[in-house]
Amino acid sequence: MQLFEPGPFHYLNNKLFCEHKSVEEIISTVGTPSYIYSKQYFTERFKEFDEAFNDVSHSIFFAVKSNFNLNVMKIFSDLGSGLDVNSAGELYRAKKIGTDPSKIIMSGVGKTKEEIKLALEYNIKLIKAESLEELKIINDVAGQLDKIARVAFRVNPNVDAKTHPYISTGLAENKFGIDASNAEEIYKIGSDLKNIALTGLDMHIGSQITTTAPFVEAIEKMAELYTRIKSFGIPLAHFDIGGGIGVRYKDEKVFTPQELATAIKPIIKQLNCEIMFEPGRYLTANGGILVAELLYTKKNRNKMFYVTDAAMTELIRPSLYSAYHHVQPVVINSERETIKADIVGPVCESSDFIAKNREIQQCQAGQKLAVMSTGAYGMVMASNYNGRRRPPEIIVDGDKFYTARGRESFEHLLWDEEVIKEI
Ligand code: LLP
């Protein structure tokens, strides 16, 4: 069985540690299932990304959809990051931690009038529009508020990001953005709207992209478009290349921010504008683990099942995208043999699995298992299906740990729901 030890997650005397804290010790206090994050990991990734572009005018907007725990958002915000929010709910979180409005940008393929109004009232840096129809609504709402809305169109470059089809967003067949072929026309129409200032151009071609080539291809196309739009007299000031930088979950060969910088700097430097990034997964995925308890082991015919107290409700990525996550014991016993098992949860769906046909050290009920690389799109996609209470989120900082969000209670499950006598 191969162990995966990203960044500050490492084994010491056969015990898994996050930074200087033993995972076993944390779990003995908070129980399972629980998410555990490393502040050191988040900090190092942010700095690494930032430094790779230090000779270009740039800003990073952490895509909070990947992990919107208030304290995780605050860690990035304190490092100087901006925040990319995708809904009024995420904006609410950004406000809650007191983020400077000039450091918030809003994405979203179907923003409601309420969301647009809230964004404009808070005076955020930028709203990214996904259609001319939406731009007109933004113009109307801004007019009612007597404001000028700063907007960038998200342009779909029609580039294949070569990732899972569910998280590929930059192909013409995807729902995202305006078509690159009529972007110039749309910018011209949009620039005449009274309450709109078209300040930039935006793209986001997909997620978990493992080579720089799709970025280079899309950025080349968009840089050309950017220059043409500027030549019409529309004073664009920023180009947002989105997020999507892939990470290692299994044995993927991924690129570093430095390699991305080397590949795209020759193009972006020519634009002489602010370059914006919206990384999510890169900053958070390998900075988190989900710890589960093995409840039962059983053999049906020839197949071994390890039933854990974590399920698709805690981590839906395996069920939804057949995503791979390393699963390894929190305490390893090198004398045990390696077997193959399906690691599954208690939810009443056959699609409820954490790992299939996976090599793992033979374990017994009561042992704790770490599901690695779950700092991104883990807790944020958790649900209450089957009446399950969502897990807590713990942040480790050196040899201390903090409960950044507690475990849900039964009361949480019934929030604002009551039995109506008349029914
Ligand atoms: N910007 C925009 C407009 C996005 O839609 C996304 C992600 C990002 C930035 C951040 O992308 P990242 O750097 O994290 O790849 N639930 C899926 C991933 C969905 C990504 C959605 N958009 C998963 O678990 O793989």
Residues whose N, C-alpha, C, O or C-beta is under 5 A from the ligand:
A	BS01	LLP	A63 S66 S107 I167 H204 G206 S207 Q208 G242 G243 G244 I245 E278 P279 G280 R281 Y282 R317 Y377
